C-alpha cells in the first residue's frame, strides 16, 4: 500500500493488525490515559480502560464514516472514551469526586456537551497532541537540512531568506522544505486533525 498518499487513519481502517494501527495506537495511548485519569481512576484501571477504548476503536474503525464535519474522528473517539468511563463507574456502583471536588458524573456530562469548556479543551489537546506525535513519526523521512528549514520557519517564525542564508541553501529550497513537510503532515493527519 502506498503510505505516502493514504492517511494514517485510512491505512489503519483497512487493517487493524497493521503497523499503521500500531502507530495510531501509540499516538492515542498517552492522550487517552491523561483524559481517563481525570475521572478518578487508579493507574491500573486507567491502563485497562485505555486498552478497552483502543479495542473498541480497532473493532469499530472499519465501519467509521467520517461525516466531513470538522472534528468528526476526535468527536467519535471522545464518545467512545465517555462510554467506557461511564460503564466503568456504573459497574462499580459508585462515582468518586473528580479533581477539584465535583462529581465524576458532572465532569463527564460537561465533556459530553460539545459547547462546554471541557469539550473545547479535549479538541485542543487532541489536535496538539496528535500533530506533535505525527511530526515525530514523519521526522525520519526528511534530511536534517529539510527538517531544520521547516522548523525554523514554522516554530521560530524566521524569514525564509534568513533560513536560506544560515543553512546555505536557496530560498526556493527553504520554501520547498516547508511545503514538503507540511504536505506529509497533512496526508498523515487527514481525518484525525482537520486543520493542519
Buried (B, 14 or more C-beta within 10 A) or exposed (E): EEBEEBBBBBBBBBEBEBEBBEBBBEBBBEBBBEBBBBBBBEEEBBBBBBBBBBBBBBEEBEEBEBEEEEBBBBBBBBEBBBBBBBEBBEEEEEBEEBEEEEEBEEBBBBBBEEEEEBBEEBBEBBBEBBBEBBBEBBBEEBEEBBBBBBBBBBEEEBEBEBBBEEBEBEBEBBBBBBEBBBEBBBBBBBBBBBEB
